[in-house]
Amino acid sequence: MNENTRHATETGYKALIEELNGGIFEIRNDEFSYVNQRFADMFGYSQAELVGTSPLVVLAEQGQQALRENMDALARGTDESLPTEHRGVRKDGSEIIVKAYGTIITETPDRVFLGFVEDITEEKRREHRFESIFNNTFQFSGLLEPDGTVLEANETALYFGGLDREDVVGKPLEETYWVQSSETARETVREAIDRGRDGEQFRDEIRVQGEDQELVIDFSIRPIIDENGTVTRLVAEGHDITTRKERERERQTIIDRMTDAVVEVDEDWRFTLVDDRAEEIYEMDEANLLGKHFWDVFDEGLGTRWEEVYHEVMETREPATIEEYFAQLKRWFHVEVYPEPDGGLAFYFQDISDRKRHEERIAGLNDTLSRCMEVESKQEICDILTEATQERLHLPLAAIALIGEQGTLRPVAQSDAARTDLNVSDFLDQEDGTAWDVFTSGEPTVVDNPSPYLDDTETSAELIVHPLGRHGVLIAGSSSLDVEFVQTVAEDVRRTFDRIDREKSLQNRDELLEEQNESLNRLNRINNVVRSIDQVLVSASNRTEIEQAVCEKLTAGDTYTFAWIGEYDSATNEVDPRESGGHQQGFLESLSFAGARSESEGPAETAVHKREPVIESDLLTDPPHEAWREKALRRGYRSAISIPLTYRDSLYGVLTVYSDQPELFDGIERQVLIELGETVGHAINAVESKQALVSDTVVKLEFTIDFSGHPLKEFVDQEPGREYRLENIVPAGEGQYRVYYRIEGASPETYLKFVDRQVAVQNSQLISSDDSSHLFESIITDESFQFWLLDRGAVPRSFTMTQDGGRLRVELSGDNDIREFVDLLQREYPSTELVASRERERSDRSEDVFATAVEERLTARQREVLQTAYFSGYFETPRKRTGTEIADALDVSGPTVSNHLRASLRKLLGLLYDDEESPQ
């Protein structure tokens, strides 16, 4: 290209691009050789200032490197214009963002670079603002195709749903996670898309699902329409209105609960709504109020708390509640104030004058009772009360009559109005007086016809006579009688009289500090007594030792004067004393414990019959006295407690403790003694259960039991030939038992499927199978029949269950109450029938001696392992159970089982061959 051609070309380019609305520049030899005015203005320079300078002067540091790379790319052969964005620097130092297009227009060594620049600073600012609003707001935003396909969703929406962008982009909005759990929400979204696609805006409330919560949002769809009227995009938005909806619900609840007035005003404080009840309260018609200024009507509210609260709600748009007395209407109001969407306020009034009047009366009553607390006589209390009835309690007619020493009711105080208007004496007649009937029956009476009792025939009043316990009656009246309030007053007066009686009876008691010290000493003392008894219970070998220790330890100090334990014989209905301790003074010998129950029975018999503790706080009551009480008082006893000794449903007797102090057995003393009774009952059960194994006398009982409704019986009845047969029971430690039994007529799988659903047994597993007979092992719980027997001292020797029913043989120690056990079993299983009973002495055979020696030498754990191994078939050939399986069953290691077995066998062999026990 020659010089003339090149110059013509450049001139043509320049002429063309001068017409463009942007900055034009030409770079030759790394300097501006030309810039147009728009370019110079864009960067704040004149054209002359820029021509001949380096282009880098108008570029930020990062833009300078980008320009070099751009020009190098063009130099390598491309002839396409490359649009790039750069951060430019104006003459004043401010920065702008520009988009540049450039190209090489000559191929000579001093190549010329011609470029076009647009200032896109504002565009970028708008994009940044949109992105900031889109992704940094508490509202949900999204961009959709006209058919509802999601193009973009802001971070708030994605975070709320626990979603990634890929989870929603490209999906129809109605199929996204946010609305998939609600068909109603999906229908709303579909309707919104349809209307948006038609160019309409849509707005509704929907419930959307988040990752860990649901929200109610104000949902809208807004179409974006181009210059041709075509919908190109849809903008979806949602604002969280959950809190607002909850407030609306709360507000509606309050409104629904309101029984009074509703008033609304606009933002200029002019009435826009007045309901019927408000018209009554204001004594004005709605037509006269609508449009009037609120503060013109209620000018007395200006400068009060009413004005302060109402203006605060109008300004802050936050609801408020106020309860105040409104002097203009002479009433108390509870008002809920809410801002209205149109800028006004809504007032929901409730007339609470009656409630406030009641509160004032309660406050007056409390003040009156406080004054009563400061006096020490009933007469002073009556004077204070009748003085307060008219002014503070709104009971103008009030009189109090108390029972006198002669057994008659006499008036002791009257209000001023009662003295002049009420014939009190007419109430008090013992023959037909209402007050006497109320006092003896203990029931309040509202006087049907009060006129005969009123001196002034023009006086209109309702009257009530209310008992004051054992003290007397209260007569009260007013024009509008509140019966419940009078009952409250009467009950408070009765309690105040009771307090005075109590204070009189406590005048000789020690000071409060001494009382507290005594309580602490009592607690320490009783704890020491119980601790010493517990130590004996642990080592006691029989019931007598337990009972002797309990009676002796309880009466070893000075607090409990006498204690005895009796045994109840259900056959004779007698309580027979067994052991006693302390100062009896012939008390037990003077009593008769035989005969049927009656009101004169002592606390021991009552505790046995009711099976609950009986407390006599003070034996010195009004005569006549029962025989037992008289004899107790003669010996100086002033209080008593009788506690049944039970364990589960077994009754082992009754413990009765007497003291020479009244009201001793209350609070912690009572609770500790009741717990002691439970402990003693448990201890007796334990020793009797142990004696069942070692007693010289053994009673064998045989029963037939129907067992209808029992799960095991239902299992046996399912198919002919099924049978359950107990093989043995082995203690498993920690109060548990392991049972071995056979199931016949059912497959192991069938039985295990059945037993896994039962709560009476646990950890059931098959040990061995022989044709149709299968040996199982289980741990029984306290829900099982066998555990029930063992817990009551009965050792099951055999137990079978077939379709004909159950057959049971048990052994009990001769020391057990056989009759009581049979009664317990028959109460638990009503169809039980005792078919055989045999008593025998345990023989002194060498096997028994050997067995006793084995029991003494083996530890509990060694005995458990040895019995489990034996009954599991470990010693059979071939072995039915391995050592590992036994270890798993016992939840121990294999070496532990081996060590216990070797130690047990060594001890057994030592009994046979050694004079002394071998070491373990």
BADOLO-240105 format. One line per field, with one value per residue (C-alpha): residue number from 1; x, y, z. Coordinates in steps of 0.001 Angstrom, whole numbers, plus 500000, padded with zeros to 6 digits. Layout:
residues N
pos <- NUM:...
east <- X:...
north <- Y:...
up <- Z:...
end
This chain:
residues 920
pos <- 1:2:3:4:5:6:7:8:9:10:11:12:13:14:15:16:17:18:19:20:21:22:23:24:25:26:27:28:29:30:31:32:33:34:35:36:37:38:39:40:41:42:43:44:45:46:47:48:49:50:51:52:53:54:55:56:57:58:59:60:61:62:63:64:65:66:67:68:69:70:71:72:73:74:75:76:77:78:79:80:81:82:83:84:85:86:87:88:89:90:91:92:93:94:95:96:97:98:99:100:101:102:103:104:105:106:107:108:109:110:111:112:113:114:115:116:117:118:119:120:121:122:123:124:125:126:127:128:129:130:131:132:133:134:135:136:137:138:139:140:141:142:143:144:145:146:147:148:149:150:151:152:153:154:155:156:157:158:159:160:161:162:163:164:165:166:167:168:169:170:171:172:173:174:175:176:177:178:179:180:181:182:183:184:185:186:187:188:189:190:191:192:193:194:195:196:197:198:199:200:201:202:203:204:205:206:207:208:209:210:211:212:213:214:215:216:217:218:219:220:221:222:223:224:225:226:227:228:229:230:231:232:233:234:235:236:237:238:239:240:241:242:243:244:245:246:247:248:249:250:251:252:253:254:255:256:257:258:259:260:261:262:263:264:265:266:267:268:269:270:271:272:273:274:275:276:277:278:279:280:281:282:283:284:285:286:287:288:289:290:291:292:293:294:295:296:297:298:299:300:301:302:303:304:305:306:307:308:309:310:311:312:313:314:315:316:317:318:319:320:321:322:323:324:325:326:327:328:329:330:331:332:333:334:335:336:337:338:339:340:341:342:343:344:345:346:347:348:349:350:351:352:353:354:355:356:357:358:359:360:361:362:363:364:365:366:367:368:369:370:371:372:373:374:375:376:377:378:379:380:381:382:383:384:385:386:387:388:389:390:391:392:393:394:395:396:397:398:399:400:401:402:403:404:405:406:407:408:409:410:411:412:413:414:415:416:417:418:419:420:421:422:423:424:425:426:427:428:429:430:431:432:433:434:435:436:437:438:439:440:441:442:443:444:445:446:447:448:449:450:451:452:453:454:455:456:457:458:459:460:461:462:463:464:465:466:467:468:469:470:471:472:473:474:475:476:477:478:479:480:481:482:483:484:485:486:487:488:489:490:491:492:493:494:495:496:497:498:499:500:501:502:503:504:505:506:507:508:509:510:511:512:513:514:515:516:517:518:519:520:521:522:523:524:525:526:527:528:529:530:531:532:533:534:535:536:537:538:539:540:541:542:543:544:545:546:547:548:549:550:551:552:553:554:555:556:557:558:559:560:561:562:563:564:565:566:567:568:569:570:571:572:573:574:575:576:577:578:579:580:581:582:583:584:585:586:587:588:589:590:591:592:593:594:595:596:597:598:599:600:601:602:603:604:605:606:607:608:609:610:611:612:613:614:615:616:617:618:619:620:621:622:623:624:625:626:627:628:629:630:631:632:633:634:635:636:637:638:639:640:641:642:643:644:645:646:647:648:649:650:651:652:653:654:655:656:657:658:659:660:661:662:663:664:665:666:667:668:669:670:671:672:673:674:675:676:677:678:679:680:681:682:683:684:685:686:687:688:689:690:691:692:693:694:695:696:697:698:699:700:701:702:703:704:705:706:707:708:709:710:711:712:713:714:715:716:717:718:719:720:721:722:723:724:725:726:727:728:729:730:731:732:733:734:735:736:737:738:739:740:741:742:743:744:745:746:747:748:749:750:751:752:753:754:755:756:757:758:759:760:761:762:763:764:765:766:767:768:769:770:771:772:773:774:775:776:777:778:779:780:781:782:783:784:785:786:787:788:789:790:791:792:793:794:795:796:797:798:799:800:801:802:803:804:805:806:807:808:809:810:811:812:813:814:815:816:817:818:819:820:821:822:823:824:825:826:827:828:829:830:831:832:833:834:835:836:837:838:839:840:841:842:843:844:845:846:847:848:849:850:851:852:853:854:855:856:857:858:859:860:861:862:863:864:865:866:867:868:869:870:871:872:873:874:875:876:877:878:879:880:881:882:883:884:885:886:887:888:889:890:891:892:893:894:895:896:897:898:899:900:901:902:903:904:905:906:907:908:909:910:911:912:913:914:915:916:917:918:919:920
east <- 500000:501562:501562:498691:496522:497314:496518:493250:492302:493046:491129:488171:488236:488384:485515:483427:484073:483650:479979:479921:478693:481863:485523:487895:491642:494576:497845:501011:504391:502881:501565:498218:498384:494734:491818:488389:486712:484419:487466:489190:486023:485594:488950:488851:491667:491857:492745:496091:497007:496545:498071:501715:501298:501310:497905:498876:498168:494404:494515:494692:497573:495642:494254:497725:498764:495482:496100:499588:498227:495419:497741:500159:497289:496340:499956:500111:497758:494158:492261:489106:488153:488580:486125:487720:486806:489354:489409:490348:491762:490519:492723:491257:492192:488672:488129:485728:485050:485299:484705:487252:487154:490410:491984:495221:494648:498184:500721:503820:506444:505055:501628:498611:496076:492612:490137:486638:485786:482432:481991:480112:480612:476904:475929:478320:477004:473462:474562:476343:473316:471022:473384:473612:469857:469365:471763:471903:468326:465925:463445:463359:464037:464219:464304:462132:461470:457928:457004:458132:461557:463991:466916:468319:467550:469117:471244:468520:466137:468811:470027:466470:465889:469371:469813:472531:471962:472074:469141:466697:468044:466409:463445:459863:459263:456263:458538:461190:461718:460187:456628:456720:455171:452025:449603:447938:451257:451919:448478:449129:452515:450961:448270:450922:453033:449996:448980:452555:452985:449861:451510:449618:451099:450170:450300:449140:450228:451712:453441:456946:459137:462653:465421:464259:461142:458097:457354:454379:455508:453922:454519:454416:455149:455988:456440:459307:457979:460135:459402:457377:455041:456507:456977:460668:461182:459268:460533:459445:459636:458661:458660:458580:455319:455238:455640:453050:450557:451159:450506:447341:446195:446982:445196:442138:442158:442080:439359:437293:437683:436574:432986:433029:433756:435672:436687:438880:440379:442310:445792:444238:442584:439097:436557:436030:434307:432246:430453:427182:428797:431038:427918:426533:429774:430164:426401:426610:425412:427932:426599:427501:430998:432117:434432:434912:438361:439107:440677:437770:435439:437790:439483:439874:442333:444789:447898:447223:448676:445981:447345:450946:450278:447998:450477:453312:451420:450586:454268:456002:453300:453823:450794:450355:448124:446926:444752:443703:440787:439085:437651:435440:433453:434085:435154:438230:439201:441592:442482:444422:445710:446828:448143:445989:447485:445926:447861:445149:444573:442143:441080:439575:438026:437034:435213:437070:435390:433888:437231:438985:436320:436928:440675:440159:438062:440735:443383:441192:440755:444504:445121:442483:443992:447425:446037:444500:447895:449086:446450:446125:442400:439338:437417:440016:439845:436050:436227:438796:436784:433378:435013:436474:433429:431638:434518:437030:435051:431768:429756:427788:425855:428219:427990:430022:428700:431029:430290:430499:431408:427720:427512:425429:426131:426512:427121:430524:430865:428655:429138:427423:424781:424127:423505:420776:419269:419829:418048:421037:419358:416719:419482:420864:417911:418921:415461:414872:417627:419397:422791:422622:421670:424611:427010:426022:425854:428957:427142:426603:423036:421778:418654:415725:413585:415759:412924:412091:415687:415801:414523:414153:411555:412914:416371:417119:419800:420832:421967:424172:425137:428526:430159:433536:434507:434261:434344:430974:429264:429562:426393:426921:424754:424782:422581:424516:425965:429107:428742:432189:433832:431937:433122:436697:436293:434767:437519:440227:438582:438326:442017:442865:440864:442614:445946:445087:444047:447284:449336:447685:448453:452085:452715:454738:456859:460487:461595:461833:465604:465356:462654:464923:467793:465477:464428:468058:468773:465723:466863:470341:468906:466460:469093:471423:468636:467786:471462:471950:468834:470001:473285:471382:469051:471996:473385:470124:469536:465880:462757:462990:466407:465031:461996:463962:466571:463963:462098:465248:467028:463968:463481:467164:466935:464513:462280:460299:458834:457581:457652:456207:455751:452688:451797:448391:446527:444015:442211:441406:441492:443901:447115:449447:452362:455711:458429:458530:460979:460942:458611:455628:454262:451914:450337:450153:448796:445991:444743:442547:443543:440822:437498:436059:437026:435295:435657:437258:440170:443659:446112:447823:444604:443620:447028:446735:443221:443910:447519:448632:450334:448109:449212:447725:449293:447741:446148:444590:441332:437892:436320:434916:438110:438431:439816:443248:443576:442687:445261:447898:447268:447524:451076:452067:451877:450819:451317:451613:452314:451500:453190:452293:455371:454859:456873:455044:451614:452804:451939:454462:453052:452744:455204:453708:455748:454579:456063:455393:455470:452368:452569:455929:455236:455027:457248:460596:459990:456922:458539:461672:459663:457443:460543:461936:458765:459294:462921:461926:459283:461882:464361:461791:460951:464644:465338:462170:463074:466501:464978:462850:466108:467624:464679:464347:460674:459528:455950:455236:452203:450694:448264:446290:445960:443774:446016:443350:444502:448153:450414:452154:448802:447688:450899:450371:446727:447641:448431:447718:450630:452357:453754:455911:457933:460242:463595:465437:466017:469500:470267:471965:473141:471819:468357:467947:467248:468131:465552:465928:462798:461571:459120:457449:455206:456564:459694:462445:461973:458237:458825:461643:459480:456784:459026:460879:457631:457167:458221:458353:461570:464744:467789:466062:468153:467999:470356:469621:466975:465886:463231:460251:461598:463758:465743:465795:467476:466033:466447:463119:461965:459776:456822:457136:455126:458254:459710:456400:456722:460383:459718:457228:459500:458158:460685:459163:460112:458024:455777:454090:451578:449504:446241:444516:446039:448981:450256:452625:454600:456429:458310:458079:459888:457861:458353:456321:452651:451308:447714:448704:450749:447810:445500:447962:448241:444487:443974:446553:445160:441518:441223:444000:443122:445289:445277:447947:449837:452579:454925:458114:461305:464466:466455:469995:471273:474860:473787:472189:475306:477425:475109:475302:479093:479116:476895:479233:482433:481364:481095:477875:479618:481202:477829:476157:478797:478734:474928:474715:477304:475589:472048:473256:474729:478375:479340:477386:478991:478883:478654:475401:476982:480566:482461:482360:478562:478297:480614:478425:475308:476886:478427:481967:485103:485918:488953:486743:484319:487231:488737:485429:484806:488287:487975:484528:485688:488760:486566:484183:487076:488537:485328:485862:489618:490954:490529:490516:489282:491810:492857:491070
north <- 500000:503394:506453:508173:505063:504578:508200:507977:504841:506385:509504:507358:505443:508633:510207:507101:506633:510314:509682:507008:507938:507041:507818:507332:506956:506075:504683:504941:503898:503352:506928:508545:509998:510973:511170:512625:515129:512534:510422:513466:514437:510863:511038:514755:515871:518135:516527:518344:516997:513386:513401:512343:510710:507030:505318:504003:507417:506800:503197:501761:499405:496216:497807:498634:494995:494046:496654:495299:491745:492924:494771:491816:489484:491741:491922:488147:488188:488622:491352:491111:493826:492519:494046:494261:495947:498170:500265:503787:506731:510247:513297:514066:510540:509127:505786:504751:501456:501383:498814:499074:497716:497856:496732:497067:499288:499143:496382:498590:498218:501338:499758:501883:500729:502275:501886:502730:503231:503260:504478:501617:502818:503445:500188:498299:500158:499132:495524:495547:497089:494480:491696:493141:493407:490038:488144:490182:490608:488848:488499:485664:486590:484645:485119:482861:482060:482963:479277:479291:477660:478975:480930:482305:482357:484582:483303:483928:481578:478931:479113:478871:475624:474221:474114:474671:476686:473488:472097:474672:476282:474705:473358:474654:476696:474540:471452:472987:471917:475088:474196:470446:469569:471664:471115:474431:476246:474496:475479:479087:479050:477612:480310:482994:481754:481633:485169:486456:484911:486854:490071:490352:490872:488331:488446:486007:484358:480855:478537:477441:474639:475337:473056:473095:475269:476479:480128:482089:484509:487332:485836:487854:487371:490428:490155:491917:493167:494403:497287:494936:494005:490508:488952:488048:487167:486778:488132:486101:487627:486529:488405:486536:487476:484583:486842:489229:486401:485134:488617:488784:485463:486659:489862:488014:485798:488888:490408:487216:487217:490802:491402:495185:498011:498363:501810:502818:506164:507267:508795:512207:510853:510960:508264:505751:502940:502807:499567:499221:498603:501661:503755:502596:503359:506827:507494:508783:507466:506296:508907:511645:510255:509361:512008:513710:514163:511599:514105:516523:513842:512645:515885:514782:512154:514815:514966:511509:508065:507426:510135:509018:505387:506173:508618:506150:503483:505996:506928:503575:501402:498878:497454:498339:497508:499861:499500:502771:504511:506916:509722:511090:507811:506900:503406:501202:500000:497425:498575:496777:499320:498163:500116:499826:499391:502670:504599:504790:502895:500268:500249:497185:498221:495972:497423:495978:498095:495035:493278:496335:496675:493042:493633:496645:494533:491820:494457:495861:492360:491771:495037:494125:490692:492271:494385:491262:489598:492235:491518:488607:488263:487249:490294:492669:490788:491085:494825:495408:493380:495006:498434:497666:496009:499154:501243:498649:495451:496877:494850:497501:494922:492769:491017:488295:485871:483515:480394:481135:479067:478239:476725:479542:481996:485584:488709:490246:492879:494694:497314:500690:499810:496438:498082:500250:498116:494440:492325:490146:488489:486939:484946:483465:481605:478003:476652:478031:480586:480436:481155:478121:475827:477148:476720:473112:472014:473852:474920:478588:479760:482613:484055:483610:486334:488923:491341:489990:490584:494220:497058:499471:498105:500360:498813:496423:493894:490301:488397:485371:483505:481776:479441:480301:476734:475872:479541:480963:482594:485665:487503:489746:491695:494265:495449:493269:490409:488638:485236:484023:487065:486560:482966:484215:486659:483986:481490:484069:484983:481313:480801:483872:482498:479158:480950:482606:479264:477716:480563:480183:476457:477204:479934:477610:476262:477194:480120:479691:479235:476449:474887:474922:473419:470744:469939:469544:467399:465317:464767:463712:461480:459651:459226:457644:455328:454269:453791:451503:449537:449183:447686:445026:444310:443516:440869:439484:435801:435553:437591:437624:439270:441964:442703:442735:445083:447507:447799:448067:450584:452830:453080:453297:457108:459443:460354:457147:455826:452454:450417:447045:444851:442710:439989:439926:436616:436847:433740:435135:438832:439394:441360:439321:441180:439562:441893:445149:447610:450584:451411:449135:449218:446342:448233:445320:442965:445432:445482:443062:442695:440210:440815:442491:445949:448863:452577:451864:449859:451157:452549:449168:447425:450367:450356:446610:446825:449883:448882:452459:454440:455760:458772:459933:463365:463986:461208:463762:464463:465397:462585:460014:458125:454708:451966:451865:455660:455791:453110:454855:458179:456491:455468:458931:458312:461439:460516:457361:456092:452647:451532:448327:446231:445253:444180:444402:442946:440821:442019:440914:442801:446264:448533:450898:453584:455736:458973:461079:464185:465318:466034:464306:462225:464894:466098:464374:462157:460616:460179:458511:456076:455169:454462:452429:450329:449603:448645:446297:444657:444099:442679:440236:439116:438542:436420:434380:433754:432573:430389:428704:427109:426190:425818:422537:422463:422539:422918:421603:422992:421890:423998:423926:427296:428147:431006:432185:435345:434782:435241:431892:430104:431747:430527:426957:426995:427916:424328:420902:419295:422465:422413:424581:422794:424468:422678:424858:428402:429749:433056:435392:438117:441637:440310:438486:434839:432645:429975:426798:425307:423123:423926:421040:421009:424232:425022:427057:429799:430026:430226:432793:434987:434811:435333:438301:440275:439471:441714:438901:437400:438737:437417:434167:431676:428068:425716:422369:420512:416895:415882:418081:419131:422236:423527:427326:429775:433186:435920:436542:440036:441067:440800:437005:434445:432662:435943:436651:433310:433784:437324:435915:433190:430327:428192:426660:422973:422222:424173:422975:424620:422764:423419:421993:424707:425062:422836:424224:422710:425059:424785:427289:427510:426307:429770:431368:432249:429531:430720:434262:432949:430875:433904:436083:433551:433141:436919:437253:434267:433779:430353:428891:425721:424139:420402:419176:420381:418430:419394:417575:417962:418349:415133:415277:413122:413389:414935:417815:418294:418201:420666:423035:422845:423575:426615:427902:427458:428691:432402:433656:434152:430661:429124:431033:429920:426288:426041:427729:425342:422294:423120:424329:420900:421936:418705:416440:414457:415894:419352:421130:424472:425680:427766:430703:430530:430414:433414:435339:434462:435695:438738:437792:436659:433041:432902:434176:431268:428773:430221:430038:426462:425331:427082:425559:422023:422416:423338:420423:417959:419496:418579:414961:414532:417264:417821:421558:423713:424170:427691:429361
up <- 500000:498975:501201:499396:499603:503264:504053:502194:504072:507446:506516:505518:508787:510772:508904:509467:513153:513975:513348:516110:519609:521439:521937:518997:519279:517055:518359:516281:517628:521122:521297:520696:517221:517228:519689:519042:521327:522874:523855:525387:527291:528525:530326:531238:528927:525877:522537:522501:525955:524837:521350:521616:525050:525935:526030:529442:530938:530723:532008:535500:536208:535475:532274:531001:530900:529220:526473:525734:525467:523203:520795:520739:519824:516914:515778:515602:512647:513644:511819:513971:516362:519924:522466:525890:529164:530919:534050:532946:534906:534327:534624:538096:539284:539265:537604:534865:533154:529351:526660:523806:520256:518270:515038:513000:509993:508477:508073:507947:510659:512325:512502:513338:515896:515595:518469:519625:523351:525224:528806:530504:534083:534694:533017:535277:538280:537380:536908:540267:541919:540382:541422:544925:545206:543538:545787:548985:550046:552341:549512:547026:543391:540186:536415:534253:530645:529531:529916:533571:533148:535758:534317:537556:541291:543908:546765:549335:547555:547039:550655:551997:550106:550756:546974:544423:541263:539200:541205:539814:536637:533584:535568:535442:538585:539527:539712:541962:545581:546998:545941:545331:548715:548190:545333:546190:545775:542453:541127:542143:540354:537175:537180:537748:534786:532482:533355:533189:529744:528690:529859:533158:536583:539249:543052:545738:548981:548884:551335:550251:551592:552822:553982:557592:557703:555792:555070:553812:551093:549151:545677:542460:538737:536602:532812:530968:527632:524743:522350:520156:523042:523341:526778:526860:530513:533755:537077:540098:543572:547043:550345:553666:555380:557858:560883:559539:558987:562508:563826:561761:563207:566732:565990:564665:567748:569902:567757:567927:571700:572009:573083:572919:570480:567206:565895:562944:561991:558918:558847:559605:562779:561307:562133:559294:561226:564427:565293:567222:570593:570150:569508:572864:574697:573141:573303:569723:566375:563790:561379:563870:564360:560831:559447:562791:564241:566927:569324:568912:570223:572977:573868:577492:576249:575106:577234:578721:578280:575669:573371:573916:572951:569997:568477:568984:566989:564261:563930:564384:562734:565508:567428:571097:574051:576749:579857:581451:583105:580687:582792:580001:579886:583551:582575:582372:578903:577495:573975:571239:568684:565230:562225:559116:555593:554460:557091:559747:562990:564244:567916:569565:572876:575735:578699:581710:584357:586059:586048:587453:590106:591025:591088:593323:595671:595696:596389:599168:600557:600471:602296:604839:605374:605743:608566:610061:610084:612518:615181:617556:618307:616352:617579:616098:612795:612689:613427:610663:608154:608749:608644:605189:603599:602462:601092:599950:599383:598005:600529:602436:604475:606508:609868:611550:614172:616074:618064:621774:624783:625283:621812:620321:617516:618682:616563:617232:614448:611917:609211:609660:607069:608691:612069:610609:607838:608760:611395:612273:615265:612990:611277:614495:615988:616727:615934:612449:611867:608528:610099:612404:609502:607502:610434:611145:607488:606336:603157:602149:601477:599306:600955:598592:600178:601937:602701:606213:607255:606085:608289:605395:602978:600235:600537:597665:598429:597827:600935:601524:604697:604466:607009:608563:609348:613032:613976:612889:609875:607660:606574:603530:601114:598314:595476:592984:594998:593764:595403:594400:595956:599202:599223:598799:601681:603924:603139:603844:607135:608097:607354:609410:612346:611934:612057:615319:616797:615644:617021:620381:620429:619529:622068:624288:621484:621156:619036:615280:615325:617869:615739:612710:614698:615968:612395:611372:614395:613637:610083:611174:613865:611645:608949:611502:612661:609114:608272:611254:610328:606717:607920:609866:606948:604686:607032:608486:607789:608803:609323:613116:613018:610731:612873:616136:614685:613304:616629:618741:616514:616204:619968:620896:621110:622865:619927:619365:622596:621402:618162:617275:614207:613710:611202:609572:609367:606537:607737:611194:610245:613151:613528:615742:617380:616545:617797:619770:621280:623635:626519:625992:629545:628745:625860:623409:626038:626796:623217:621304:617640:616704:615085:612030:610829:612503:613062:616457:615056:615738:613188:612705:611638:609405:607704:607060:605662:603485:602708:603130:605922:608712:610751:614052:614482:617880:619917:622231:620394:621630:623716:623690:622822:621217:623461:621794:621942:625632:626475:624367:626107:629520:628588:627442:623693:621786:618112:616029:612544:611131:607916:606025:605226:601604:598624:595335:596236:599169:602694:605342:608294:609776:611617:614219:615939:618877:620207:623298:621067:619136:615394:615090:612016:609351:606517:606198:609243:607674:604264:605623:607773:604817:602716:605623:605573:601868:602549:605376:603187:600469:602991:604399:600867:600158:603243:602795:599164:600291:603028:600395:599191:602572:604962:606846:605936:602337:601108:597636:595875:592594:590594:587384:585664:582696:581405:578922:577200:578086:574994:575587:575835:572585:570924:572151:570979:567400:566344:567881:569682:570791:574327:576612:579327:581864:582353:584849:586159:586839:588600:586133:588519:589156:590021:586688:585904:582933:582072:580026:578515:575675:572917:571151:568110:566578:564599:566254:563711:564435:568171:567940:565726:568403:571424:569933:570248:573943:576839:579399:577982:576371:574516:573519:571551:570478:572343:570694:568696:568954:566444:567351:570764:570959:573948:574336:576684:577663:580226:581969:582917:585826:583417:583227:585182:586471:587769:589529:591357:592313:593493:596013:597380:595251:593340:590175:589954:586886:584612:581443:579177:576624:574889:577972:580159:582495:585282:587876:590770:593143:596414:599238:602507:605454:606935:604134:604506:602219:602410:601393:598461:597206:597566:595639:592829:592574:592530:589754:587793:588862:587206:589383:591314:594017:593317:595730:598784:600547:603361:604120:606101:604086:604518:605835:603013:601968:598664:600548:602638:599499:597741:600696:600662:596936:597450:600130:598112:594687:593989:592446:589077:589165:589988:587129:584597:585800:585742:582348:580910:582379:581293:577878:577017:577256:579019:576654:573825:571296:572857:572181:573023:572839:575356:572966:572745:576535:576796:574327:576292:579531:577834:578957:577166:576317:578671:581511:580997:580896:584099:585959:584815:585893:589266:589847:588949:591147:594115:593448:593238:596378:598207:597126:597628:599931:603629:603056:600214:597441:596690:593815
end
